[in-house]
C-alpha cells in the first residue's frame, strides 16, 4: 500500500471516528478504532482488550485512540522512507 492510499483510508476513518464521538456514539467509535487497527501491518497492530460492557467502551476509546494514532504515525514514517 502506498502512503497516499493509506492516508486516504485513515483520513476517512479519522473523520468517521470524530463524527461518531461528536454524536455520542461510543460503540460506533470503538468499531472504527478496530477497523483502523486492521489497516496497520501485523507488526504494528495493537492487541485490544475485549469490551465487556457498554460502560467500558468510553475507557476503551480513551485508552486506545492515542495508541492507534501513534501506530499510524509510525507506519506513515515507514511508508515515507
N, C-alpha and C positions, 0 to 999 in steps of 0.2 A: 504494500500500500504506500502511495506517495504521501508526502507531507500535506499537500493540498487536499487530497482525498480525506485524509484523517482529520484535518482541520475542519473541513466542510461537515463531516459527520458529527464531530464533537461539538462544533458550534451550534448545530441544530439541537443536539441533545441538551446542551447547556441552557439554551433558550427554553426548551420544554421543561427542564428542571426548575428554572426560575419561575416559569409560568405556574407550574403545579404548586410550588411553595407559596407563591403570591395568592393563589386561590384557596390556600389552606387544604391542600390535598396531599398529605404526607405519604400516604400509601403509594400514590402515583409517582411521587418524587423518589421514593425508595426503589421502585421498579426501574426508573430511569437510571439511577445510580448503578443498578445491576447491569443494565444494558451498556452503560459507559465502560464499566469494568470489562465487559466481554469484548470491547473493541481494542483493548490493550493486548500486547503479546503475552503469552503464558508466563514469562519470567517477571512481568510487571503487574500481573493481575493480583488483586487483593483477595484474601480469603475472608469472606464475610461471615459474621456470626449469624445464626438463624434469628429471625424476628419472631419472638414468642407470641406477642400480642400487639394489639393496636397501640397500646401505651408506649411500647418500646421503639416504635417507628421514629419518633422525633429524636430520641437519643441516637439511634442508628444513623440518621441523616446528619446530625451534628458531628458524630464521630468520623464518619466515612467520607463526607463531602471534601474536607481538606486533603484527605489521603488520596482520593481519586484525582483531585486537581494536581497534586504533586506528582503522581504517577504519569499523568497526561503530559505535564511539562517535561518530565524525564524522557518520555517516548518521543515527544516533539524534538528534543535536542538530539536524540539518536537518529531520527529521520533526517534532520537538517545536515548532519555530517556527511 
